[in-house]
Amino acid sequence: MPLLPPDLPTPGSPTPHDSNDTGQAEPRLYTRQDHTGEPAPHHERPSSFAKLAERLRIQRRGDSQRTQRRLSLRRVAIVLCTLAVIALLGLFTVSIWLRHSMHAALPQIDGTLHIAGLSQPVTITRNAQGVPSIQASSLDDLLFAQGFVTAQDRLWQMDMLRRHAAGELAEVLGSSLVEHDRTQRTLQIRAAADRAVAALPADQLHQLEAYARGVNAFLEQNSDHLPVEFHLLHYTPAQWQPRDTLLVSLSMFQDLGTEFPTKMRREALAAHLPPQLLADLYPVGSWRDHPPSQPAPDLITPKPEIEQIPLDRSQSLLATPHDILQVAHELPGQRCADCRSGSNNWAVAASRSASGGALVSNDMHLGLSVPDIWYEASLHGANLDVTGFTLPGVPFIIVGRNAHVAWSFTNLGADVQDVRIEHLRGSGQDTEYQHTDGTWSPVAHHSEIIRVKRGRDIKLDVLTTTETVGNVEYATPIISPLFPTERRALSLAWTIYDPANVTSPFLNINAAGDGGSLVAAFASFGGPSLNLVYADDNKHIGYHAIGRIPVRGPAVHYQREVQQPIPDGPTPSDEDDSDSETPQASLLLPETSEQPHLLDTAYHPVRRRQRVQPSAAKPKRAPRPKAAPRLDEPPIAAAPVIDYTIGSPISPLPVEARDTSQQWSGYIPYNELPAVIDPPNGFVATANARITPNDYPYAITLDWAAPYRVERINKLLAGRTNLTPADMLAIQNDAHSEFDRVLAHRVAYAIDHASAAALAHDTKRLHQTADILRSWNGEILPNAAAPAIVNATRTALWSALLLPQIAAHDKATGQKAHPQDLLALYVWGEQADALENLLQHTPARWLPPGVANWDDLLTETVAQALHDAHAPSNISSWRYGTVHPVEIDHPLFSQSPLFDRLLGRATGSGSHMTPGDGTTIRAISRHFGPSERFTADLANPETNQGNITTGESGNPASPWYLDQFEPWLNGTTFALPLHDTQSTHTLTLLP
């Protein structure tokens, strides 16, 4: 609209001819006619020209705004493109730098290299897998070269291992590792290493120093070409010290022997369940056990008495489940139920082998990472001639063979920790603790400073009391600060705090000339507690438990009480079984609520096994088995030969610090640990299950592994002859689970006999599930549906059993807790065995409210499990491998998928389907499994077979970074000869 002339009134102002009767001016729209003086109609509309002009003005304004927006967007696009180009150039530059750093860090493996610190030349050859074979003239040079070569391939891993144990990860990895460091500092592992290195025998200290000189020689020569991880994290590793070797050893000690979280978990769960149910959850031993120290299977199922600790008002609040789970998460081997460190090993007599020599096989189950925890090597010279597996940062061969003897380990799992409830008075520097005799002493204060990358230092004041074992007194830390809600003062007794238990006797072990000298060499081995299985070229095989195991209370003899529990009900005869039909599973084993002494002997009647034939027909449930599937039943046990026990039973819970019956009086004498030589059955095997016979007088642990793996090994070896290393490898890769088979058949039976209400959720799919499970043979294969169903059911079943009982108990006692946290507290080595016992006994006390019987419970649980696991509608198309893969990651590179692109290669294995689970010989889960495989034939030192999970090198640019993964995944091994290494590279180190 055109602008108004200045002398005209503004629109809406009164004019003479606009006034109305009220004297108010009516608003008008002035047009060009108004401007010329001609009167305009009172309600005249704007002209077409005015409308067009207004429209053009608005359009011009819009065009201007759009133009400005386009210019702004164009500028933004230019800026973004510029930034993207800069970012791409930056990433390209970083990628080039990383790749250059990786290649620059590749070690020299051919030619000659002058190294200060050697007395004579050393030759290092490598085979096709990069396994070094070191030839030296003296022991010092041999260990020097071993340290040098290990640092060539694994320096960053070595630094991480020592930092992990010492609690120094946050210094280089940042604040996310503060809680881990706080845990390690509170546990005083670094202080334990300091005390141990000061107490080492002079010869052992000298050996560690020689090894450290080799590591440091590599550091000095390659300070500008360190592994790429050091460049990414912007730090330089410190010089290697003998203490660092002991820290690496203590890291393995911690991985294999940490029991205190289990005791804290059990105590917390005990507050939310009645004792009768707790006894069902924590079995100690099984009739399936096959102790190596006696030829016949062990048949008892002893259960220790569970006593609630009386608490005064100051101790009325225990650590919350959340606190306990947080601490457990920071500890190796405690993060998941399937992450418990284990292993398999066995020896076969020469009379059963094809070669005429004894055989030894071993696969150690540990957490899986890149690079592998083990490093293969051969050492020759100075009276040593040995090959096998080393621990990066530790000299000598840990598992392997020499010309005369081969040895292997599994985790014994001895209970070498006690949580003690201390009585304190005072505060600050005046804090005192009470001894068993009632006297008081001041606690010691240890200042710990946690360095944090890009953060403030954290200061800790760790309190310690003292422990006296024999004539040795040492400090034990108060660990209560790890649990913020814990009001009691809890200290930790642990065998590593005794410096005499942290030793390095591997020179004599590596040089052993036969089985007897090998066993003698382990007499000074303090831990971790292990099952040693060995064979020698004199055709002897044997077993010996090794490591220091404490004796609680005075080491005096107590008369053993032998009890014989009586079944609660009549035992059905075989004839009755064939004719009777019952919707409930038969009572197959004596069900009793009594909790006999740990070492008491129980007897079970002989019953014939009833096999449930799988359904051959495709229709839903034809034929239905009339009785629930049964277990193999044990024969009657022999009377105990030793009728006494020594020391007090182990407590599964924290103990009173002033209780003299729980004070450690010493260690089980080495020559009284379980052992056997040349068993008459021609083989000996262990797999972390119970190794003590019925009448063994000492208490070793309550928390054994489930017996299914060792039972399977015994079945596969029994009665066989002409065995070869290939047969040993086949056993290592066996994926049959007797537990899963029993569970599958029991679930199929339950679905067949469930009520219509239990089946109503998904009748068709449940019947299909029953058909799949009924015909399954127990093989855990990646393309099978049955193990996927069983895997989901097992998880869901514990929820179905525990959560209602916890809720009912908490309601009755007025407690409040998060049920899922409490459920996560239940971790036990024989957890699968506990579930099998419940499935066989079907005790009514475990039925949730509103559930009529166990068949309905199992059926409803399976239906819920299939729903929660998002199983396909056609259950037969489900694949176990998709829900249970294995994946091996690098601890740093796995933090971002970008690393693989920047480095131009895979830094981890990726996700792969694989056979097996935690109850198979091939024990495996996502980040856990066989860390190595090894078989030695004592008839020929050149026919050894072995492998590790990934490769010898920790450098992604190396051809030996992941070269062993595919063979490991597929269950194959490589030659690991003692001498004939078929070298492809030769490096000579010159003084």
Rosetta blueprint (number, residue, H / E / L):
1 M L
2 P L
3 L L
4 L L
5 P L
6 P L
7 D L
8 L L
9 P L
10 T L
11 P L
12 G L
13 S L
14 P L
15 T L
16 P H
17 H H
18 D H
19 S E
20 N L
21 D L
22 T L
23 G L
24 Q L
25 A E
26 E L
27 P L
28 R L
29 L L
30 Y L
31 T L
32 R H
33 Q H
34 D H
35 H H
36 T H
37 G L
38 E L
39 P L
40 A L
41 P L
42 H L
43 H L
44 E L
45 R L
46 P L
47 S L
48 S H
49 F H
50 A H
51 K H
52 L H
53 A H
54 E H
55 R H
56 L H
57 R H
58 I H
59 Q H
60 R H
61 R H
62 G H
63 D H
64 S H
65 Q H
66 R H
67 T H
68 Q H
69 R H
70 R H
71 L H
72 S H
73 L H
74 R H
75 R H
76 V H
77 A H
78 I H
79 V H
80 L H
81 C H
82 T H
83 L H
84 A H
85 V H
86 I H
87 A H
88 L H
89 L H
90 G H
91 L H
92 F H
93 T H
94 V H
95 S H
96 I H
97 W H
98 L H
99 R H
100 H H
101 S H
102 M H
103 H H
104 A H
105 A L
106 L L
107 P L
108 Q L
109 I L
110 D L
111 G E
112 T E
113 L E
114 H E
115 I L
116 A L
117 G L
118 L L
119 S L
120 Q L
121 P L
122 V E
123 T E
124 I E
125 T E
126 R E
127 N L
128 A L
129 Q L
130 G L
131 V L
132 P E
133 S E
134 I E
135 Q E
136 A L
137 S L
138 S L
139 L H
140 D H
141 D H
142 L H
143 L H
144 F H
145 A H
146 Q H
147 G H
148 F H
149 V H
150 T H
151 A H
152 Q H
153 D H
154 R H
155 L H
156 W H
157 Q H
158 M H
159 D H
160 M H
161 L H
162 R H
163 R H
164 H H
165 A H
166 A H
167 G L
168 E L
169 L L
170 A H
171 E H
172 V H
173 L H
174 G L
175 S H
176 S H
177 L H
178 V H
179 E H
180 H H
181 D H
182 R H
183 T H
184 Q H
185 R H
186 T H
187 L L
188 Q L
189 I H
190 R H
191 A H
192 A H
193 A H
194 D H
195 R H
196 A H
197 V H
198 A H
199 A H
200 L L
201 P L
202 A H
203 D H
204 Q H
205 L H
206 H H
207 Q H
208 L H
209 E H
210 A H
211 Y H
212 A H
213 R H
214 G H
215 V H
216 N H
217 A H
218 F H
219 L H
220 E H
221 Q H
222 N L
223 S L
224 D L
225 H L
226 L L
227 P L
228 V H
229 E H
230 F H
231 H H
232 L H
233 L H
234 H L
235 Y L
236 T L
237 P L
238 A L
239 Q L
240 W L
241 Q L
242 P H
243 R H
244 D H
245 T H
246 L H
247 L H
248 V H
249 S H
250 L H
251 S H
252 M H
253 F H
254 Q H
255 D H
256 L H
257 G L
258 T L
259 E L
260 F H
261 P H
262 T H
263 K H
264 M H
265 R H
266 R H
267 E H
268 A H
269 L H
270 A H
271 A L
272 H L
273 L L
274 P L
275 P H
276 Q H
277 L H
278 L H
279 A H
280 D H
281 L H
282 Y L
283 P L
284 V L
285 G L
286 S L
287 W L
288 R L
289 D L
290 H L
291 P L
292 P L
293 S L
294 Q L
295 P L
296 A L
297 P L
298 D L
299 L L
300 I L
301 T L
302 P L
303 K L
304 P L
305 E L
306 I L
307 E L
308 Q L
309 I L
310 P L
311 L L
312 D L
313 R H
314 S H
315 Q H
316 S L
317 L L
318 L L
319 A L
320 T L
321 P H
322 H H
323 D H
324 I H
325 L H
326 Q H
327 V H
328 A H
329 H H
330 E L
331 L L
332 P L
333 G L
334 Q L
335 R L
336 C L
337 A H
338 D H
339 C H
340 R L
341 S L
342 G E
343 S E
344 N E
345 N E
346 W E
347 A E
348 V E
349 A L
350 A H
351 S H
352 R H
353 S E
354 A L
355 S L
356 G L
357 G L
358 A L
359 L E
360 V E
361 S E
362 N E
363 D E
364 M E
365 H E
366 L E
367 G E
368 L L
369 S L
370 V L
371 P L
372 D L
373 I L
374 W L
375 Y E
376 E E
377 A E
378 S E
379 L E
380 H E
381 G E
382 A L
383 N L
384 L E
385 D E
386 V E
387 T E
388 G E
389 F E
390 T E
391 L L
392 P L
393 G L
394 V L
395 P L
396 F L
397 I L
398 I L
399 V E
400 G E
401 R E
402 N E
403 A L
404 H L
405 V E
406 A E
407 W E
408 S E
409 F E
410 T E
411 N E
412 L L
413 G L
414 A L
415 D L
416 V L
417 Q E
418 D E
419 V E
420 R E
421 I E
422 E E
423 H L
424 L E
425 R E
426 G L
427 S L
428 G H
429 Q H
430 D H
431 T L
432 E E
433 Y E
434 Q E
435 H L
436 T L
437 D L
438 G L
439 T L
440 W E
441 S E
442 P E
443 V L
444 A E
445 H E
446 H E
447 S E
448 E E
449 I E
450 I E
451 R L
452 V L
453 K L
454 R L
455 G L
456 R L
457 D L
458 I E
459 K E
460 L E
461 D E
462 V E
463 L E
464 T E
465 T E
466 T E
467 E E
468 T E
469 V E
470 G L
471 N L
472 V E
473 E E
474 Y E
475 A E
476 T E
477 P E
478 I E
479 I L
480 S H
481 P H
482 L H
483 F L
484 P L
485 T L
486 E L
487 R L
488 R L
489 A E
490 L E
491 S E
492 L E
493 A E
494 W E
495 T H
496 I H
497 Y H
498 D L
499 P H
500 A H
501 N H
502 V L
503 T L
504 S L
505 P L
506 F H
507 L H
508 N H
509 I H
510 N H
511 A L
512 A L
513 G L
514 D L
515 G H
516 G H
517 S H
518 L H
519 V H
520 A H
521 A H
522 F H
523 A H
524 S H
525 F L
526 G L
527 G L
528 P L
529 S L
530 L E
531 N E
532 L E
533 V E
534 Y E
535 A E
536 D E
537 D L
538 N L
539 K L
540 H L
541 I E
542 G E
543 Y E
544 H E
545 A E
546 I E
547 G L
548 R L
549 I L
550 P E
551 V E
552 R E
553 G L
554 P L
555 A L
556 V L
557 H E
558 Y E
559 Q E
560 R L
561 E L
562 V L
563 Q L
564 Q L
565 P L
566 I L
567 P L
568 D L
569 G L
570 P L
571 T L
572 P L
573 S L
574 D H
575 E H
576 D H
577 D H
578 S H
579 D H
580 S L
581 E L
582 T L
583 P L
584 Q L
585 A L
586 S L
587 L L
588 L L
589 L L
590 P L
591 E L
592 T L
593 S L
594 E L
595 Q L
596 P L
597 H L
598 L L
599 L L
600 D L
601 T L
602 A L
603 Y L
604 H L
605 P L
606 V L
607 R L
608 R L
609 R L
610 Q L
611 R L
612 V L
613 Q L
614 P L
615 S L
616 A L
617 A L
618 K L
619 P L
620 K L
621 R L
622 A L
623 P L
624 R L
625 P L
626 K L
627 A L
628 A L
629 P L
630 R L
631 L L
632 D L
633 E L
634 P L
635 P L
636 I L
637 A L
638 A L
639 A L
640 P L
641 V L
642 I L
643 D L
644 Y E
645 T E
646 I E
647 G L
648 S L
649 P L
650 I L
651 S L
652 P L
653 L L
654 P L
655 V E
656 E E
657 A L
658 R L
659 D L
660 T H
661 S H
662 Q H
663 Q L
664 W E
665 S E
666 G E
667 Y E
668 I L
669 P L
670 Y H
671 N H
672 E H
673 L L
674 P L
675 A E
676 V E
677 I E
678 D L
679 P L
680 P L
681 N L
682 G L
683 F E
684 V E
685 A E
686 T E
687 A L
688 N L
689 A L
690 R L
691 I L
692 T L
693 P L
694 N L
695 D L
696 Y L
697 P L
698 Y L
699 A L
700 I L
701 T L
702 L L
703 D L
704 W L
705 A L
706 A L
707 P L
708 Y H
709 R H
710 V H
711 E H
712 R H
713 I H
714 N H
715 K H
716 L H
717 L H
718 A L
719 G L
720 R L
721 T L
722 N L
723 L E
724 T L
725 P H
726 A H
727 D H
728 M H
729 L H
730 A H
731 I H
732 Q H
733 N L
734 D L
735 A L
736 H E
737 S L
738 E H
739 F H
740 D H
741 R H
742 V H
743 L H
744 A H
745 H H
746 R H
747 V H
748 A H
749 Y H
750 A H
751 I H
752 D H
753 H H
754 A L
755 S L
756 A H
757 A H
758 A H
759 L H
760 A L
761 H L
762 D L
763 T H
764 K H
765 R H
766 L H
767 H H
768 Q H
769 T H
770 A H
771 D H
772 I H
773 L H
774 R H
775 S L
776 W L
777 N L
778 G L
779 E E
780 I L
781 L L
782 P L
783 N L
784 A L
785 A L
786 A H
787 P H
788 A H
789 I H
790 V H
791 N H
792 A H
793 T H
794 R H
795 T H
796 A H
797 L H
798 W H
799 S H
800 A H
801 L H
802 L H
803 L H
804 P H
805 Q H
806 I H
807 A H
808 A H
809 H H
810 D H
811 K H
812 A H
813 T H
814 G L
815 Q L
816 K L
817 A L
818 H L
819 P H
820 Q H
821 D H
822 L H
823 L H
824 A H
825 L L
826 Y L
827 V L
828 W L
829 G L
830 E L
831 Q H
832 A H
833 D H
834 A H
835 L H
836 E H
837 N H
838 L H
839 L H
840 Q H
841 H H
842 T L
843 P L
844 A H
845 R H
846 W H
847 L L
848 P L
849 P L
850 G L
851 V L
852 A L
853 N L
854 W H
855 D H
856 D H
857 L H
858 L H
859 T H
860 E H
861 T H
862 V H
863 A H
864 Q H
865 A H
866 L H
867 H H
868 D H
869 A L
870 H L
871 A L
872 P L
873 S L
874 N L
875 I H
876 S H
877 S H
878 W L
879 R L
880 Y H
881 G H
882 T H
883 V H
884 H L
885 P E
886 V E
887 E E
888 I L
889 D L
890 H L
891 P L
892 L L
893 F H
894 S H
895 Q H
896 S L
897 P L
898 L H
899 F H
900 D H
901 R H
902 L H
903 L H
904 G L
905 R L
906 A L
907 T L
908 G L
909 S L
910 G L
911 S E
912 H E
913 M E
914 T L
915 P L
916 G L
917 D L
918 G L
919 T L
920 T L
921 I L
922 R L
923 A L
924 I L
925 S E
926 R L
927 H L
928 F E
929 G E
930 P E
931 S L
932 E E
933 R E
934 F E
935 T E
936 A E
937 D E
938 L L
939 A L
940 N L
941 P L
942 E L
943 T L
944 N L
945 Q E
946 G E
947 N E
948 I E
949 T L
950 T L
951 G L
952 E L
953 S L
954 G L
955 N L
956 P L
957 A L
958 S L
959 P L
960 W L
961 Y L
962 L L
963 D L
964 Q L
965 F H
966 E H
967 P H
968 W H
969 L H
970 N L
971 G L
972 T L
973 T L
974 F E
975 A E
976 L L
977 P L
978 L L
979 H L
980 D L
981 T L
982 Q L
983 S L
984 T L
985 H E
986 T E
987 L E
988 T E
989 L E
990 L E
991 P L
